[in-house]
Amino acid sequence: MPSNKSSVVSKVLVMLAMTSSFLRLRSKNLTLNAKKCEFNKSCIEFFGYIFSRNGFSPDPKKVSAINNTSPPTTVHEVRSFLGMTNYCYRFIPNYSTITEPLRTLTKSDQPWTWTPQYQHAFDQLKHLLTSDTVLSYFNPHKEATILVDASPVGLGAILCQDNHVVAYASRSLTPVEQRYSQTEREALGVLFACEHFHLYIYGAKFNIITDHKPLERIFTNPTARSNARLERWALKFQPYHFTTSYSPGKTNPADYLSRHHLATTHPSTASDQAEEYIAFLADHTTPKAMTVSEVKQFTRADPTLQAVIEALRNNS
């Protein structure tokens, strides 16, 4: 096709797309500010991000400030640098791992010494944040998959569609949550993922992939829930429509996130207090199984059982 005809076809397609967009806006009673509109562009900059047909990535103007910055010389500058890089943390799945040495340096009991370890973390962070990392857009017409994992110290989750990452999420566990059983931590990881990605998955069917096989039975068979905590969480799962699949930990990308979580814990103090209370009840009111030595001890001290034993010995 001659170039001039190709150009005409392209312009027609653009006009059709714009017309469709305008009709959609009109149907929703929405208006546009002409001075702020840009048309027929392959990508746009908005609020610190670059949006294109492939997805969205950090604005080069935003990350160039990171790339060109010099190493911090005080704790205050370290905190400032981490605050700046935190704006783009969603583009790096192991962000908390890379920043861990720098976060350690901000602790009040940590003496200030800029060692090669901190310089390496600083340089690695700058390099990764200025690389071409792109997250895919979420398509509400496609089924989503959430990979979930829980470690003794944190939770990790990855929202995917067609094997493309849409978003990452992770958080650390509170001291109370760290005392949960592994099954409870894994179930909490699923709850965290559902609530974190609520806007994406609410009202739609999706699949949860976990490396903890007992969760399959717990979520498919209500009678398999063995304690009050899981029963209480089951109520929070009711608004969500999902299936559960098992995948070994070595093939679950969320495994790394859960062990290298973001340094954020549960935000609700009231919830923490509730969990403390439940943990106390679980520890002090749940009947404990007797040991063999205890059975022998109390049997010897029980007159009724001793009478039964004596009768059996005498065949009477």
C-alpha positions as CSV (number, residue, x, y, z in Angstrom):
1,M,0.0,0.0,0.0
2,P,1.4,3.5,-0.9
3,S,2.6,5.5,2.1
4,N,0.0,8.2,1.5
5,K,-2.9,5.7,1.6
6,S,-1.4,4.0,4.7
7,S,-1.3,7.4,6.4
8,V,-4.9,8.1,5.5
9,V,-6.0,4.7,6.9
10,S,-4.1,5.3,10.1
11,K,-5.8,8.7,10.5
12,V,-9.2,7.1,9.9
13,L,-8.5,4.4,12.5
14,V,-7.4,7.0,15.0
15,M,-10.6,9.1,14.4
16,L,-12.8,5.9,14.8
17,A,-11.0,5.2,18.1
18,M,-11.5,8.8,19.3
19,T,-15.1,8.7,18.3
20,S,-15.7,5.5,20.2
21,S,-14.0,7.1,23.3
22,F,-16.1,10.2,23.0
23,L,-19.3,8.2,22.8
24,R,-18.3,6.2,25.9
25,L,-17.6,9.4,27.8
26,R,-20.9,10.9,26.7
27,S,-22.8,7.8,27.8
28,K,-21.3,8.2,31.3
29,N,-22.0,12.0,31.4
30,L,-18.3,12.8,31.6
31,T,-16.6,15.8,30.1
32,L,-13.0,16.6,29.1
33,N,-10.9,19.7,29.5
34,A,-9.6,20.4,26.0
35,K,-6.5,22.2,27.2
36,K,-5.4,19.1,29.1
37,C,-6.2,16.6,26.3
38,E,-3.6,14.9,24.1
39,F,-4.5,12.8,21.1
40,N,-2.9,10.3,18.8
41,K,0.1,9.6,21.0
42,S,1.9,6.3,21.5
43,C,2.6,7.0,25.1
44,I,1.8,9.7,27.7
45,E,3.4,10.9,31.0
46,F,1.0,11.1,34.0
47,F,1.7,11.4,37.7
48,G,5.2,10.1,37.6
49,Y,4.5,7.2,35.2
50,I,4.7,6.5,31.5
51,F,1.6,4.8,30.0
52,S,1.8,3.0,26.7
53,R,0.2,0.1,24.8
54,N,2.6,-2.3,26.6
55,G,1.8,-1.2,30.1
56,F,3.2,1.4,32.5
57,S,6.7,2.1,33.8
58,P,8.5,4.8,35.9
59,D,8.8,8.2,34.3
60,P,12.4,8.7,33.2
61,K,12.3,12.2,34.8
62,K,11.5,10.6,38.1
63,V,14.1,7.8,38.0
64,S,16.8,10.1,36.5
65,A,16.9,11.9,39.8
66,I,17.7,8.5,41.4
67,N,20.3,7.6,38.8
68,N,22.2,10.9,39.1
69,T,22.1,11.2,42.9
70,S,25.2,10.9,45.0
71,P,25.5,8.6,48.0
72,P,23.9,9.8,51.2
73,T,26.2,11.2,54.0
74,T,23.7,11.1,56.9
75,V,20.9,9.0,58.2
76,H,18.4,11.7,57.2
77,E,19.7,11.6,53.6
78,V,19.3,7.8,53.6
79,R,15.7,8.1,54.7
80,S,15.1,10.8,52.1
81,F,16.6,8.5,49.4
82,L,14.5,5.6,50.4
83,G,11.4,7.8,50.4
84,M,12.2,8.8,46.8
85,T,12.8,5.2,45.6
86,N,9.7,4.0,47.4
87,Y,7.7,5.8,44.8
88,C,8.7,3.2,42.2
89,Y,9.0,0.1,44.5
90,R,6.1,-1.6,42.6
91,F,8.4,-2.2,39.6
92,I,10.9,-4.3,41.6
93,P,9.6,-7.5,43.3
94,N,12.5,-7.8,45.7
95,Y,12.7,-4.1,46.6
96,S,12.7,-4.7,50.3
97,T,15.6,-7.1,50.0
98,I,17.8,-4.6,48.1
99,T,16.9,-1.8,50.6
100,E,17.4,-3.9,53.7
101,P,21.0,-2.8,54.4
102,L,20.0,0.9,53.9
103,R,17.0,0.5,56.2
104,T,19.2,-1.1,58.8
105,L,21.4,2.0,58.6
106,T,18.5,4.2,59.7
107,K,18.0,2.4,63.0
108,S,18.7,4.5,66.1
109,D,21.2,2.0,67.5
110,Q,23.1,1.7,64.3
111,P,26.4,3.7,64.1
112,W,26.9,5.7,60.9
113,T,29.5,4.0,58.7
114,W,29.1,4.0,54.9
115,T,30.6,0.6,54.0
116,P,30.9,-1.2,50.6
117,Q,27.8,-3.2,51.6
118,Y,25.7,0.0,51.7
119,Q,27.3,1.3,48.5
120,H,26.4,-1.9,46.7
121,A,22.8,-1.7,47.8
122,F,22.7,1.9,46.8
123,D,24.1,1.3,43.3
124,Q,22.0,-1.8,42.8
125,L,18.9,0.1,43.7
126,K,19.7,2.9,41.3
127,H,20.4,0.5,38.4
128,L,17.2,-1.5,38.9
129,L,15.0,1.5,39.2
130,T,16.3,3.0,36.0
131,S,16.0,-0.2,34.0
132,D,13.2,-0.8,31.5
133,T,10.7,-2.5,33.9
134,V,7.1,-2.6,32.8
135,L,4.0,-3.9,34.6
136,S,1.0,-5.0,32.5
137,Y,-2.4,-3.4,32.5
138,F,-5.2,-5.3,34.2
139,N,-7.9,-6.7,31.8
140,P,-11.2,-7.1,33.6
141,H,-12.4,-9.5,30.9
142,K,-9.6,-12.0,31.6
143,E,-9.3,-14.3,34.6
144,A,-6.7,-13.4,37.1
145,T,-4.3,-15.5,39.0
146,I,-2.8,-14.7,42.4
147,L,0.4,-16.5,43.6
148,V,0.5,-16.4,47.4
149,D,3.1,-17.5,49.9
150,A,3.8,-17.0,53.6
151,S,7.1,-17.4,55.5
152,P,7.7,-17.2,59.2
153,V,8.4,-13.4,58.9
154,G,6.2,-12.1,56.0
155,L,3.6,-12.5,53.3
156,G,4.0,-12.2,49.5
157,A,1.5,-12.1,46.6
158,I,1.7,-11.5,42.9
159,L,-1.3,-10.7,40.7
160,C,-0.9,-12.0,37.2
161,Q,-2.9,-12.4,33.9
162,D,-1.7,-14.6,31.0
163,N,1.7,-15.0,32.9
164,H,2.2,-11.2,32.9
165,V,2.7,-9.5,36.2
166,V,0.1,-6.8,37.0
167,A,1.1,-6.0,40.6
168,Y,3.3,-7.1,43.5
169,A,2.4,-7.0,47.2
170,S,4.2,-8.0,50.4
171,R,4.2,-7.2,54.1
172,S,5.9,-8.3,57.2
173,L,4.1,-10.2,60.0
174,T,3.3,-8.8,63.4
175,P,4.8,-10.6,66.5
176,V,1.4,-12.1,67.1
177,E,1.1,-13.4,63.5
178,Q,4.6,-14.9,63.6
179,R,3.2,-17.2,66.3
180,Y,0.6,-18.6,64.0
181,S,0.9,-22.1,62.7
182,Q,2.1,-22.4,59.1
183,T,-1.4,-23.2,57.8
184,E,-2.8,-20.1,59.5
185,R,0.0,-18.0,58.1
186,E,-0.7,-19.4,54.6
187,A,-4.4,-18.7,55.0
188,L,-3.6,-15.1,56.2
189,G,-1.5,-14.7,53.1
190,V,-4.5,-15.5,50.9
191,L,-6.6,-13.1,52.9
192,F,-4.0,-10.4,52.6
193,A,-3.8,-10.9,48.8
194,C,-7.6,-10.8,48.4
195,E,-7.9,-7.5,50.4
196,H,-4.8,-5.9,48.8
197,F,-6.0,-6.7,45.2
198,H,-9.7,-6.2,46.1
199,L,-10.3,-3.6,43.3
200,Y,-9.0,-6.0,40.7
201,I,-10.8,-9.3,41.8
202,Y,-14.0,-8.3,43.6
203,G,-17.0,-9.8,41.8
204,A,-14.8,-11.9,39.4
205,K,-13.6,-15.4,39.4
206,F,-9.9,-15.9,40.0
207,N,-7.4,-18.6,40.9
208,I,-5.2,-18.7,44.0
209,I,-1.9,-20.6,43.7
210,T,-0.3,-21.7,47.0
211,D,2.6,-24.0,47.9
212,H,0.8,-25.1,51.0
213,K,-1.3,-28.2,50.0
214,P,-3.6,-28.3,53.1
215,L,-5.1,-25.0,51.9
216,E,-6.7,-26.7,49.0
217,R,-8.8,-28.9,51.3
218,I,-9.5,-26.1,53.7
219,F,-11.0,-23.8,51.1
220,T,-12.9,-26.6,49.3
221,N,-14.2,-28.4,52.4
222,P,-15.6,-26.1,55.2
223,T,-15.5,-28.9,57.7
224,A,-11.7,-29.1,57.3
225,R,-11.3,-25.7,59.2
226,S,-9.9,-26.8,62.5
227,N,-10.0,-23.6,64.7
228,A,-11.8,-20.4,65.5
229,R,-9.3,-18.2,63.7
230,L,-9.8,-19.9,60.3
231,E,-13.5,-19.9,60.8
232,R,-13.4,-16.1,61.4
233,W,-11.3,-15.6,58.3
234,A,-13.7,-17.7,56.3
235,L,-16.3,-15.0,56.7
236,K,-14.0,-12.5,55.1
237,F,-13.4,-14.8,52.1
238,Q,-17.2,-15.0,51.3
239,P,-17.3,-12.0,49.0
240,Y,-14.6,-13.6,46.8
241,H,-15.1,-16.3,44.2
242,F,-11.8,-18.2,43.7
243,T,-10.4,-21.7,43.2
244,T,-7.3,-22.9,44.9
245,S,-4.4,-24.7,43.2
246,Y,-1.2,-26.2,44.6
247,S,2.3,-25.4,43.3
248,P,5.5,-26.4,45.0
249,G,7.4,-23.6,46.7
250,K,10.4,-23.8,44.4
251,T,8.1,-22.9,41.5
252,N,6.2,-20.2,43.3
253,P,7.6,-16.7,42.7
254,A,5.7,-15.3,45.7
255,D,7.9,-17.5,47.9
256,Y,10.8,-14.9,47.5
257,L,8.5,-12.0,48.3
258,S,7.3,-13.5,51.5
259,R,10.8,-14.0,52.7
260,H,12.0,-10.5,51.6
261,H,8.9,-8.6,52.4
262,L,8.3,-4.8,52.5
263,A,8.9,-3.4,55.9
264,T,5.3,-2.7,56.6
265,T,3.2,-4.5,59.2
266,H,-0.5,-4.7,59.9
267,P,-1.8,-1.1,60.0
268,S,-4.7,-1.7,62.5
269,T,-3.9,-1.5,66.2
270,A,-7.4,-2.6,67.0
271,S,-6.9,-5.7,64.8
272,D,-3.6,-6.4,66.5
273,Q,-5.3,-6.3,69.9
274,A,-8.0,-8.7,68.7
275,E,-5.4,-11.0,67.4
276,E,-3.5,-10.9,70.7
277,Y,-6.7,-11.8,72.5
278,I,-7.4,-14.7,70.1
279,A,-3.8,-15.9,70.5
280,F,-4.2,-15.8,74.3
281,L,-7.5,-17.8,74.1
282,A,-5.9,-20.3,71.7
283,D,-3.0,-20.8,74.0
284,H,-4.9,-21.1,77.3
285,T,-8.3,-22.5,76.5
286,T,-7.6,-25.1,73.9
287,P,-7.4,-28.5,75.5
288,K,-3.9,-30.0,75.4
289,A,-3.2,-33.6,74.6
290,M,-1.9,-35.7,77.6
291,T,1.4,-37.4,77.4
292,V,1.8,-41.1,78.1
293,S,3.6,-40.4,81.4
294,E,0.7,-38.2,82.5
295,V,-1.8,-40.9,81.6
296,K,0.1,-43.4,83.8
297,Q,0.5,-40.9,86.6
298,F,-3.2,-40.0,86.8
299,T,-4.3,-43.6,86.3
300,R,-2.3,-44.7,89.4
301,A,-3.9,-41.9,91.4
302,D,-7.5,-42.7,90.2
303,P,-9.3,-45.1,92.6
304,T,-11.9,-46.1,90.1
305,L,-9.4,-47.0,87.4
306,Q,-7.3,-48.8,90.0
307,A,-10.3,-50.9,91.0
308,V,-10.9,-51.8,87.3
309,I,-7.2,-52.8,86.8
310,E,-7.4,-54.9,90.0
311,A,-10.6,-56.6,88.8
312,L,-9.0,-57.4,85.4
313,R,-5.9,-58.8,87.1
314,N,-8.0,-61.1,89.3
315,N,-10.4,-62.0,86.5
316,S,-13.3,-61.0,88.7
